[in-house]
Amino acid sequence: MDFELSEEQIMFRDQIRNFAETEIAPLVDEAEEKEVTPLQLFPMMGKLGYLGITYAEKYGGAEVDKITECILIEELNKVCAGIAGVVSTTHSGLGTRAINDYGTEEQKQRFLVPAIKGEKIAAFALTEADAGSDAIALRTRAVKDGDDYIINGSKMFISNGTFCDFVPVACYTTDPKEVKKRGQGISLIVVEKGMPGFSATKLKKSGNRSHETAQLYFEDVRVPKENLIGEEGKGLAQILTTLKSGRISYGARATGMAQAAYDLAFKYAHEREQFGKQIAKFQINTVKLVDMAMHIDIMRIMTYRAAWMYSEGMNCMKEACMLKIYATEKVQELMLLALDLHGGYGYMREYAIERLWRDAKMLNLTEGTTPINYMAAARELGI
Ligand SMILES: Cc1cc2nc3c(=O)[nH]c(=O)nc-3n(C[C@H](O)[C@H](O)[C@H](O)COP(=O)(O)OP(=O)(O)OC[C@H]3O[C@@H](n4cnc5c(N)ncnc54)[C@H](O)[C@@H]3O)c2cc1C
């Protein structure tokens, strides 16, 4: 067993860390304040090869393993969870995964290649107003009409929905009355920006404000049959594959955010003095810092193990679910510890810990809430 990162991974980590600190960090305050995603990052990151890094070289990817992708996700989340969510988990993950894994060569040329270059932006639309955790209760419907599908319905809470160039949309292509088993008859169909009848409205959020989120509407949207991903009616498997990879990415997100919180708390606790000494030196605060460091270590190891299993093609659904539960719940506690160490200042918006604390809340609400991941892990354990 080897716990060391390779030389390439260390070099890559240093490069992406430098990029995040020099190119992303200066954009964060304005993007968060105005609640607008800095889209200029897409072509910039595309040129540097930081988008879709796990995809094949022939499509412009770097064909790296999932651990390397987790390194990138961790570094981006240390600087800004909102922007990290836009470019890594949504665009390079959710929005393009099914096209990469199940799409035709023509779809890969049309969507994946420009996405990796940062010329087209992806989103992923599964959730609906009345179908959240129970996603297969979705009602969006695609009906065949000659060589096209006509899509009607709406989607809720869609990351990148306001500006995406394309979005795989989960919809029933089979009449729900004819569906014998729940989840059968769902397909992923790619809807493109500008298609008549497709619109979006922006939602206002508590955290991750630089990560635009939207409600999408489809009113008689005509989509060519060439935009169907994989086989008609087999979308559920595509969605599950997409979410499995996403759960591991969330381990990396939580690790990055917790690390950033620890770094801030460590620095502050050594600068701030009360009762004539650094607050870090009061035993109760020392314990808080050690606890944080220890749990970050566990998160990172769990993330790398699940990522390694994923890249080796092993069944890692159990590990991915347990990682998602552990990391996204533990990060909530760690954010509170870090904020508490900042005292009243931590509650002020000019202190970075305040944003991190708000941003982290999203992690156990999205890509499967904690109860849903418990249910999935229980299935894997045969309970
Ligand atoms: C900021 C943000 C970005 C998002 N981005 C996307 C995106 O890009 N694409 C997309 O498709 N979706 C996206 N989502 C949707 C997200 O995945 C859903 O919000 C999530 O799946 C939960 O669904 P819900 O909000 O409807 O909650 P509900 O499913 O209504 O759950 C409410 C509560 O009930 C609990 N619950 C539900 N069922 C059970 C059960 N069987 N047993 C025990 N407890 C249960 C839940 O855990 C939760 O605590 C995003 C959401 C947010 C907030």
The ligand as an ORCA input file, in Angstrom:
! r2SCAN-3c Opt
* xyz 0 1
  C     -27.401     24.900     -4.556
  C     -27.984     23.697     -5.176
  C     -27.525     23.259     -6.411
  C     -28.100     22.141     -7.016
  N     -27.680     21.745     -8.271
  C     -28.362     20.768     -8.923
  C     -28.049     20.453    -10.283
  O     -27.150     21.025    -10.883
  N     -28.805     19.504    -10.919
  C     -29.819     18.847    -10.290
  O     -30.465     18.010    -10.924
  N     -30.125     19.119     -8.989
  C     -29.431     20.066     -8.302
  N     -29.739     20.360     -6.991
  C     -30.831     19.628     -6.349
  C     -30.420     18.740     -5.191
  O     -29.772     17.598     -5.666
  C     -31.688     18.467     -4.374
  O     -31.997     19.651     -3.676
  C     -31.545     17.294     -3.454
  O     -31.531     16.101     -4.172
  C     -32.676     17.220     -2.408
  O     -33.931     17.351     -2.980
  P     -34.993     18.375     -2.341
  O     -34.312     19.665     -2.186
  O     -36.222     18.337     -3.169
  O     -35.301     17.813     -0.902
  P     -36.347     16.644     -0.495
  O     -36.095     15.436     -1.314
  O     -37.703     17.207     -0.466
  O     -35.869     16.341      0.987
  C     -36.262     17.124      2.116
  C     -35.729     16.427      3.358
  O     -36.321     15.128      3.472
  C     -35.311     14.143      3.569
  N     -35.760     12.914      2.914
  C     -36.251     12.761      1.659
  N     -36.540     11.473      1.436
  C     -36.211     10.791      2.554
  C     -36.263      9.438      2.957
  N     -36.700      8.475      2.131
  N     -35.865      9.091      4.223
  C     -35.414     10.050      5.077
  N     -35.335     11.355      4.750
  C     -35.718     11.726      3.513
  C     -34.092     14.746      2.873
  O     -32.893     14.132      3.309
  C     -34.216     16.193      3.314
  O     -33.685     16.329      4.595
  C     -29.143     21.446     -6.368
  C     -29.596     21.890     -5.105
  C     -29.038     23.011     -4.516
  C     -29.546     23.445     -3.174
*
